[in-house]
C-alpha cells in the first residue's frame, strides 16, 4: 500500500472537519449523526473514525481551530484586535460558524471537555489583554460584548452592527488614549 504524505492526511482531516462543521451548524450536534458527516464529506466512515473517535472529538478540534484564529487576530494591541474580532461578526460569511459557536456554548453546559475549551476561549484572550495593560474586569466586559453581539446578530439579521461598533469604539476611546499615553489601567478609564 503506498504511503500518503502529511499534506494528504491534513487535507482529509480538513475535509471531515469542514463537513462536520456544516452539519453541526445546520442541524445541531445532537441531530447530526456520524453518517451525516460521512455523506457531507464524501469519505468513508472508516476514514472519519481514523481521525476522530466521535462527534465530540470533531467539536473539540473545530473549537481549538477557532480559538487559535481568534487569538492570532487579537495581536499585540488588545483594543485594535478586539475591534477586529468584533467586526468579524458583521461578515455574513461567518454565520454558520457563529451558529455553531452558540451551540458550543450550550454544549459546554453538558460536556466538561467542551466547557474546558470554551473557558480557554475566554481565559486566553483575557490573559493576553491583561498582559497588554487592560484590567481583568475590562477584558471580561469586552469578551461579554463580543458574545452578546454574536448572539444578537444571530437573533436579528437587521441589527445595525456598524452603529453598535461605533458605540463600542466610542466607549473604548478613554482606554485607548490611556494605553497610548502609557498610563496604567486600574479599572477606571
C-alpha positions in Angstrom: 0.0 0.0 0.0 1.5 3.4 -1.0 2.4 5.7 1.8 0.4 9.0 1.9 2.1 12.3 2.8 1.2 14.6 5.6 -0.4 17.1 3.3 -2.8 14.5 2.1 -3.7 13.4 5.6 -4.2 17.1 6.7 -6.4 17.7 3.7 -8.6 14.7 4.5 -8.8 15.8 8.2 -9.8 19.3 7.0 -12.4 17.8 4.6 -14.0 15.9 7.5 -13.9 18.9 9.9 -15.5 21.1 7.3 -18.3 18.6 6.7 -18.8 18.2 10.4 -19.0 22.0 10.9 -21.5 22.3 8.1 -23.7 19.5 9.5 -23.5 20.8 13.1 -24.3 24.4 12.1 -27.3 23.2 10.0 -28.7 20.5 12.4 -27.0 20.9 15.7 -24.7 18.4 17.5 -27.3 16.0 18.7 -29.3 15.8 15.5 -26.2 15.2 13.4 -25.0 11.7 13.1 -21.6 10.5 12.0 -23.3 9.1 8.9 -24.5 12.6 8.1 -20.9 13.8 8.3 -19.8 10.8 6.1 -22.3 11.8 3.5 -21.4 15.5 3.7 -17.7 14.8 3.4 -17.8 12.1 0.8 -15.4 9.9 2.7 -15.9 6.5 4.3 -17.0 6.1 7.9 -13.7 4.2 8.5 -11.7 7.3 7.4 -13.8 9.5 9.7 -13.1 7.2 12.6 -9.4 7.1 11.7 -9.2 10.7 12.6 -11.9 11.1 15.3 -13.3 8.8 17.9 -16.7 10.5 17.6 -18.6 13.8 17.3 -17.2 15.3 20.5 -13.6 14.9 19.1 -14.7 16.8 16.0 -16.3 19.5 18.0 -13.2 19.9 20.1 -11.0 20.1 17.0 -13.2 22.8 15.5 -13.2 24.8 18.7 -9.5 24.6 19.0 -9.0 25.9 15.5 -11.4 28.8 16.2 -9.5 29.8 19.3 -6.2 29.7 17.5 -7.5 32.1 14.8 -9.2 34.4 17.3 -6.0 34.7 19.4 -4.0 35.4 16.3 -6.4 38.2 15.4 -6.0 39.8 18.8 -2.4 40.5 18.2 -0.3 42.8 20.4 -2.8 45.6 20.6 -5.8 44.3 22.7 -8.2 47.1 21.7 -7.5 47.0 18.0 -7.5 43.2 17.9 -10.7 43.2 19.9 -12.4 45.6 17.5 -11.2 43.4 14.6 -12.8 40.4 16.2 -16.0 42.4 16.7 -16.0 43.5 13.1 -15.8 39.8 12.0 -19.3 39.3 13.5 -20.7 41.6 10.7 -19.4 39.3 8.0 -22.3 37.2 6.7 -19.8 34.5 5.6 -19.3 33.8 9.3 -22.9 33.0 10.1 -22.6 29.2 10.0 -19.5 29.4 12.3 -21.4 31.8 14.6 -24.4 29.5 14.8 -22.1 26.6 15.6 -20.3 28.8 18.2 -23.6 29.4 20.1 -24.2 25.6 20.1 -20.7 25.1 21.5 -21.7 27.4 24.4 -24.8 25.3 25.0 -22.8 22.1 24.8 -20.3 23.4 27.3 -23.0 23.1 29.9 -23.3 19.3 29.2 -19.7 18.4 28.4 -16.8 19.0 30.8 -14.3 18.7 27.9 -16.1 21.3 25.8 -16.6 23.6 28.8 -12.9 23.5 29.4 -12.3 24.5 25.8 -14.9 27.3 26.0 -13.3 28.6 29.2 -9.9 28.6 27.4 -11.6 30.6 24.6 -12.3 33.2 27.3 -9.3 32.9 29.5 -6.6 33.1 26.9 -7.8 36.3 25.2 -8.5 37.7 28.7 -5.0 36.9 29.8 -3.4 38.4 26.7 -5.5 41.6 27.2 -4.4 41.9 30.9 -0.7 41.3 29.8 -1.1 44.2 27.4 -2.3 46.5 30.1 -6.1 46.2 30.4 -7.7 45.5 33.8 -9.1 42.0 34.0 -12.7 43.3 34.6 -12.5 45.3 31.4 -11.2 42.3 29.4 -14.1 40.3 30.7 -16.6 43.1 29.7 -15.1 43.2 26.2 -15.5 39.5 25.8 -19.1 39.7 27.0 -19.8 42.5 24.5 -18.5 40.2 21.7 -20.6 37.3 22.9 -23.7 39.5 23.2 -23.1 40.9 19.7 -22.7 37.5 18.2 -25.9 36.3 19.8 -27.9 39.4 18.9 -26.6 39.1 15.3 -28.0 35.6 15.0 -31.3 36.6 16.5 -31.7 39.8 14.5 -30.5 39.9 10.9 -31.5 43.6 10.8 -29.2 44.6 13.6 -27.2 47.7 12.8 -23.8 46.3 13.6 -21.9 49.4 12.3 -23.8 51.6 14.8 -23.0 49.0 17.5 -19.3 49.1 16.7 -19.3 52.9 16.7 -20.7 53.0 20.2 -18.2 50.4 21.4 -15.3 52.3 19.8 -16.5 55.5 21.5 -16.8 53.8 24.9 -13.2 52.5 24.4 -11.7 55.8 23.5 -10.6 56.7 27.1 -9.0 53.3 27.5 -7.2 53.6 24.1 -6.0 57.1 25.0 -4.7 55.9 28.4 -2.9 52.9 26.8 -1.3 55.2 24.1 -0.2 57.6 26.8 1.4 54.7 28.8 -0.8 55.3 31.8 -1.5 52.2 33.8 -5.1 50.9 33.7 -6.6 50.4 37.1 -10.2 49.7 36.0 -11.1 53.3 35.7 -10.8 54.8 32.2 
